[in-house]
Amino acid sequence: MASRFRIAETENSLSARLGRPLGLGLLVGSLALGAPVAARADEYTDLLDILRVKGSLTQGEYGALKLKHQRHIAEDAAQTRRVVQSTRDTGSPARLRAARNGGTRLASAGHVTGQYATSPDGDVTPVFVDANDAAISAAASARDARQSMLAARAAMHDTSIIRMDNYVPGKGLTFHAGPVDINFSGFVNGFYTYDNAYGKMVAGGTSAGAGGSKFDASAIRNGYLPAGLITKISTRQEGYDIQAVFGMYPGMDNNKPGAMNANSGGSAVALGTPGIDFRQVYMTFGNKKMGTIKIGRDLGIFGSDAILSDATLITLGSIGGNSAPGNTSLGRIGVGYLYADWIPQISYQTPTISGFQGTIGILQPLDEYNFAGGVTNSAGGTDALSAQSTHHGAPMVQGKVTYDFTVGEIKTHLWAGFLIQHQQRLYSSFIPESAKRSATVEAGEVGAKVDYKGFEGLAYYYRGSGLGTTGLFFDGIDPGGHKRDSEGYYVQATYSFNKRFRIAGSYGVSNLYSGPQEINPILVRRNESEVGAVFYKLTDWLQLVGEYSHTESIAHNGNRGKDNSMSAGAVLFF
């Protein structure tokens, strides 16, 4: 009697552990014949769940394998029922009587005596028949589960199957096609901006009021960033990490091509079309030991940390004109740093060693450019306020060194960079190109960014000779061919109250000093701006933004142009 209770107790315990009813015949037969108990159906399902969570199986692969597994279970159950029923149907009366005589009938279902099992309705089946059939069914289920498991593992390495990583906010969507990784990321933004501009003429000024008139303007526009769609294709071959990058940046407003192409001012005229700025087209190759080589068009090295650390990168900053907006606003371009720009280059970045990393490259040389325009001379013609250039016998060279370290909860990022370019065949109203006048442009920069809990502080400074202001080599050389000195800085503080709400404030200045041969004092001497912004992260993708900015441009003769703008909108990153 005690043994009967132990068997029943074992059945109940296993039934509870496996989470489904356990046939008494299967249990007794397995114990009697030494056959393994049927494998848990949940084990294979758990494996599929783990593979799906790890990104090794797509939703389609997961569903197909799980459906196949469930079909195998159903088929095995049906086959077992057929075998048991057949045994019962063909059992002879003598065998049934022998079973009854050899065992003790128990009133309750599922009790066992000797070698035979009885059911409440009096039907008796030899236990060894049930046990044998159950063992065969269990073995078949185990084989099917193993085959399905091996198929799932093989699918992880099948180059014909495309898999997807779990989504991580801000990292884009990553797919794996055999040895190739494909990542899509991007952003979209839009703002309503109201601007009040006024002042006197300041040639080369960044304020909307530097044009010398007073006006109010409303616009639905992009911010400092246009929209962006970035594709990265990566793989590893023979020890090298290889990547190709394509970055397309379309604007929202109508394009009006000019000297700066898609980044020129816009056109508020019906039937217009937006501009597409294909800024990034480059490849990289290397590894952790040798570093990385980059070839193609990407953000320049000099000034890159300053622009990427700027809080106005996802707002507007200085708007640079609002009545016919182009692809972008100015952010802090010309009011704290020069635009790093997207430049064809061949560059090398070292591995990180004890927090230090270096980058150096040769880049497509750029012309000196007369951004300030010209003034009417006594003969009725126009004299340019700055000299320009057309030839370059050597590439531009840029480089920087960064250092990252952490002390307690304080994270610090330091950087220092340089730029050198030789400008040839300078010309203006006073210098013929045939004079073959030349100048070597030199510039340097330093910056620091500190993070402590929710606070981030930044300070940046640059100085150049012939570098100009706003854009690289804009108004860097006076009409007589002499280099103008320039310098600038910006300071910034941001504070995150929690994971959703953040505020930011910054102040920046860019100065352009006179050369020895100026022809008119209306050239810009100083651009400066103050910016305050609030950010609310509505979801992992979506941020709501509100901003106020004040920008002022001052000429060498004291003329001032100003504007005050208020903006509200949203930025989506994926």
KEZADREN-408852 format. One record per residue (C-alpha): residue in three letters; x, y, z. Coordinates in steps of 0.02 Angstrom, whole numbers, plus 50000, padded with zeros to 5 digits. Example, Ala and Ser with C-alpha at 12.3 -4.5 7.8 and 13.67 -1.06 7.14 Angstrom:
2
ALA506154977550390/SER506844994750357/
This chain:
574
MET500005000050000/ALA501425011850042/SER502215008649872/ARG500585013149786/PHE500515029649876/ARG502345033249830/ILE501975030049644/ALA500435041149650/GLU501435054549742/THR502825053549611/GLU501545055749472/ASN500805071049554/SER502535078549583/LEU503085076049402/SER501425082349337/ALA501615098349436/ARG503435100549381/LEU503085097849196/GLY501535108649200/ARG500395096049111/PRO499495079349152/LEU500615064049153/GLY499885047349097/LEU500065033949230/GLY500465020749102/LEU501885031549032/LEU502625034149206/VAL502515015849260/GLY503085009349091/SER504565021249088/LEU505075016149263/ALA504814997649227/LEU505704996949060/GLY507045009949094/ALA506385020948950/PRO506655039848967/VAL505165050549013/ALA504595061248864/ALA505615077048843/ARG504795092848906/ALA503935101648763/ASP504315118248848/GLU506205115848835/TYR506205117948647/THR504965132348657/ASP506115140648786/LEU507585138648667/LEU506605146948528/ASP506135161248645/ILE507955163848695/LEU508545163848513/ARG507205176548467/VAL507635188148612/LYS509495187248566/GLY509045192248388/SER509635175548314/LEU507905171748246/THR506705183448157/GLN504875183448205/GLY504485173548047/GLU505805160248083/TYR505225158948264/GLY503405156648214/ALA503805143548081/LEU504905132948197/LYS503685133948342/LEU502215129048230/LYS503205114048165/HIS503615108848343/GLN501795110048397/ARG501275099748246/HIS502505086048296/ILE501795085748472/ALA500005084248407/GLU500485070348286/ASP501365060548423/ALA499865062248540/ALA498675056248404/GLN499795041348363/THR499875036348547/ARG497975036948562/ARG497785026048408/VAL499005012848473/VAL498175012148645/GLN496435010948570/SER497004997148451/THR497734987248596/ARG496134988748693/ASP495074983948543/THR496104968148505/GLY496404962048682/SER495694944148707/PRO494454940448848/ALA495704928148922/ARG497044941448933/LEU495824953749007/ARG495234940949135/ALA497034936649176/ALA497384954849203/ARG495884956349317/ASN496344940349413/GLY498164945349432/GLY497794962549501/THR496784970549637/ARG495404982149574/LEU495474999149654/ALA493965010549655/SER494885026249608/ALA495615029649436/GLY497485028649405/HIS497975016349543/VAL499205002249507/THR499354984249568/GLY500734972649510/GLN500974974349322/TYR499254980649274/ALA498284996849277/THR496404998749294/SER495235012949249/PRO493575017949332/ASP492515010249192/GLY493284993049220/ASP494344993049061/VAL496024984949090/THR497574986848980/PRO499224978049006/VAL500424991049072/PHE501904984748972/VAL500934988648810/ASP500575006548863/ALA502355008648927/ASN503135002248767/ASP502055013348657/ALA502365028348769/ALA504245025448765/ILE504215024448574/SER503195040548567/ALA504385049148689/ALA505895044048586/ALA505065050548427/SER504655067148512/ALA506435068648574/ARG507115065448399/ASP505955078448324/ALA506425091048458/ARG508275087948428/GLN508065089648239/SER507095105748260/MET508415112148382/LEU509815108248260/ALA508825116848122/ALA508635132348231/ARG510505132548268/ALA510905130348083/ALA509765144948044/MET510865156048153/HIS512295153548030/ASP511285152347869/THR511885166247754/SER510225165747660/ILE509265171547815/ILE509215189947864/ARG509145192948052/MET508855208748151/ASP509615214948314/ASN508515220348457/TYR508145238848437/VAL509165250548547/PRO508565268848549/GLY509745280048452/LYS510695265548371/GLY509565263348220/LEU508985246948144/THR510325233748117/PHE510105218648003/HIS511305204047978/ALA511425195847807/GLY512735182347830/PRO514385191247869/VAL513695208547824/ASP512885220647947/ILE511715234047880/ASN511205248547991/PHE509895261847951/SER509765277148062/GLY509145294848043/PHE508165309548106/VAL506785321548057/ASN506415338548132/GLY505275353348106/PHE504985369948194/TYR503875385148193/THR505025400348208/TYR504595418548234/ASP505995431148212/ASN506125449848240/ALA507625457648150/TYR508265475548142/GLY509875485648124/LYS511135493048004/MET512215485047869/VAL513575473347932/ALA514475464447788/GLY514755446147831/GLY513675446847988/THR512695431548044/SER511225441148119/ALA509655442148014/GLY509665460848051/ALA511395463147973/GLY510555466847807/GLY510115484147871/SER508215483647882/LYS506855479948010/PHE505605465747983/ASP504665451648065/ALA504625434347987/SER503745417848021/ALA504275401047949/ILE503995382347961/ARG505755376047941/ASN507165364147984/GLY508345367748127/TYR510245367048130/LEU510075349348061/PRO509035345447909/ALA508255328147901/GLY509455313447883/LEU509475295547823/ILE511125286547855/THR511575269247792/LYS513075259547860/ILE513635243147784/SER514945233847887/THR515885217447883/ARG517495209347944/GLN518675201647818/GLU520405194147849/GLY520595203348014/TYR519995220347951/ASP518405229348003/ILE517715237047843/GLN516275249447828/ALA515425259947694/VAL514345274847746/PHE513075284847645/GLY512255299947727/MET510835309047640/TYR510185325247719/PRO508635332547636/GLY507865349147687/MET506065353847715/ASP505995370847628/ASN506225375547446/ASN508005375847384/LYS508795390447292/PRO510515384747232/GLY511925397047260/ALA513765396847303/MET513415384947449/ASN512285373647346/ALA510915365447452/ASN511495375647602/SER511155392247515/GLY509635402547562/GLY507925395947517/SER506535401547401/ALA504785404847469/VAL503955402747298/ALA502595390347248/LEU503085374747149/GLY504815374347226/THR505715358547281/PRO506825354947433/GLY508685352347424/ILE509605336047457/ASP511315337247536/PHE512245320747513/ARG513545325147644/GLN514285308147684/VAL515045295747561/TYR516535286847636/MET517335270247683/THR518385264847831/PHE519505249947863/GLY520645244648005/ASN520575235948173/LYS520875239048358/LYS522755236548341/MET523155246848186/GLY521805260248201/THR520615265948063/ILE520875273547891/LYS519475283947815/ILE519315288547630/GLY517875298947564/ARG516785313747611/ASP516405316447796/LEU516445329447933/GLY518115338347944/ILE519315335448089/PHE519615353548143/GLY518105359948238/SER517195343148237/ASP517145341148426/ALA516515358948446/ILE515045356348328/LEU514595338948390/SER514565345148570/ASP513455360048530/ALA511725359048612/THR510975369148468/LEU511365354448354/ILE509565348548378/THR508795366048391/LEU509095381448282/GLY510285393248373/SER510615408348263/ILE509345406848122/GLY510295416847990/GLY508705422947905/ASN506895417347920/SER505905424847775/ALA506545411747651/PRO507405398147753/GLY508595385847672/ASN509055368147724/THR509725373247894/SER509935387048021/LEU511665392148084/GLY511705385148261/ARG513355392148325/ILE514195393448156/GLY515065410348156/VAL514565413648338/GLY515775402548433/TYR516625391648302/LEU516895389548116/TYR515905376248025/ALA516935360248018/ASP516095356347850/TRP515945339947754/ILE517565338147657/PRO518355324547547/GLN519795317247646/ILE521015303247679/SER521265302147866/TYR521955290447998/GLN521335288048176/THR522445279048302/PRO521845266048426/THR521385272848597/ILE522865271048714/SER522625275348899/GLY521215287248850/PHE522215296048712/GLN521755295548528/GLY522465304948380/THR521755309048209/ILE522655316648060/GLY522185318447878/ILE522425326847712/LEU520845335347648/GLN520225343347489/PRO520895361347492/LEU519565374947491/ASP519635392247412/GLU519735408447505/TYR517975415647484/ASN517305433447484/PHE515785430347595/ALA515595448847642/GLY515255454247462/GLY515785470947391/VAL515555489647393/THR515315501947252/ASN516895511547205/SER517075529147135/ALA517045522746957/GLY515365514346982/GLY516105496846990/THR516165484747137/ASP517655481347247/ALA517685465047344/LEU517925466647532/SER519005450847537/ALA520255442447421/GLN519895425347345/SER520965410947279/THR520825397747145/HIS522335386247152/HIS523065373847277/GLY524715365047253/ALA524525355047414/PRO523085347747515/MET522365354847674/VAL523045346147830/GLN522015344247988/GLY522295334648148/LYS521785333048329/VAL522165323848491/THR520815319048616/TYR520955312848795/ASP519545304948894/PHE519625300549079/THR518495297949228/VAL518775302749409/GLY517415296249522/GLU515775301649442/ILE516595315449338/LYS516885311449154/THR518035322949056/HIS518375324748869/LEU519825335948814/TRP520385339948637/ALA521615350548539/GLY521695352348349/PHE522555361548207/LEU522315366348024/ILE523565371447889/GLN523255375847707/HIS524255385347577/GLN523185397247472/GLN523865401447299/ARG523465414147163/LEU522525426147274/TYR521555439547180/SER520445454747212/SER520095471847136/PHE521855476547192/ILE522775460147157/PRO522785452346983/GLU522815433346983/SER524375434246875/ALA525305441647024/LYS525305424147099/ARG525095430647275/SER524945416847406/ALA524705414547593/THR524785400147717/VAL523285398547832/GLU523585392048009/ALA522365388548150/GLY522245379748317/GLU520885375048441/VAL520655368248618/GLY519105362148708/ALA518485353448864/LYS516855345048912/VAL516435338949088/ASP514975327849140/TYR514425325849320/LYS512795316649352/GLY511475327249262/PHE512625342149229/GLU513715345049076/GLY514855359949053/LEU515875364648898/ALA517155377748850/TYR517955379848677/TYR519195392048598/TYR519965393848424/ARG521175405848342/GLY521755407448161/SER522735417648035/GLY521905418447864/LEU520555406647930/GLY519155419447921/THR517485417848009/THR515855407947996/GLY516465395747860/LEU518235389647826/PHE519195403647735/PHE517695415547728/ASP518415433247726/GLY520085426947790/ILE521175438347680/ASP520985457047651/PRO520865464947476/GLY522735467847473/GLY523145449347501/HIS523565450447687/LYS522925437747812/ARG521625443247940/ASP521745436048115/SER520195428648194/GLU519705420248356/GLY518155414348448/TYR517445404248590/TYR515855397648666/VAL515335391348836/GLN513855380148869/ALA512955371849014/THR511575358849012/TYR510645350349154/SER509535334949147/PHE508255334549288/ASN507795316749242/LYS507825305449089/ARG506515316149002/PHE506745334549046/ARG508325344449005/ILE508805362848990/ALA510275370948900/GLY511065388148889/SER512565394648791/TYR513495410448742/GLY514725412248600/VAL515775424948505/SER516755425248342/ASN517925439848306/LEU518705444848138/TYR520105457548149/SER520635470248017/GLY522035467447893/PRO523295480847843/GLN522385485147680/GLU520515486647713/ILE519435496947596/ASN517815498747696/PRO517405497847883/ILE515695489547862/LEU516545472347868/VAL515985462148019/ARG517085463448173/ARG516085452848293/ASN514635440348291/GLU513895434648456/SER512355425548520/GLU511475419248675/VAL510375403848667/GLY509205395548792/ALA508255379448758/VAL507155366648844/PHE506985348448790/TYR505665335748837/LYS505895317748785/LEU504145311648747/THR504715294248692/ASP506355285548650/TRP506195292748474/LEU505345309448498/GLN505925325448584/LEU504925341548600/VAL505995357448592/GLY505735375648636/GLU507085389048610/TYR507485407548619/SER509015415248537/HIS509745432648519/THR511075436048387/GLU512035452148358/SER513295457048223/ILE514445472148243/ALA515465480348104/HIS517145488848122/ASN516275505648101/GLY515035501948242/ASN513525496748137/ARG512465483648223/GLY511215470948162/LYS510155460948284/ASP508775448048288/ASN507755438948419/SER506945422448377/MET505785410248464/SER505535392448403/ALA504525377248451/GLY504505360248369/ALA505015342148379/VAL506495331148334/LEU506355312548296/PHE507875301048303/PHE507865282548263/
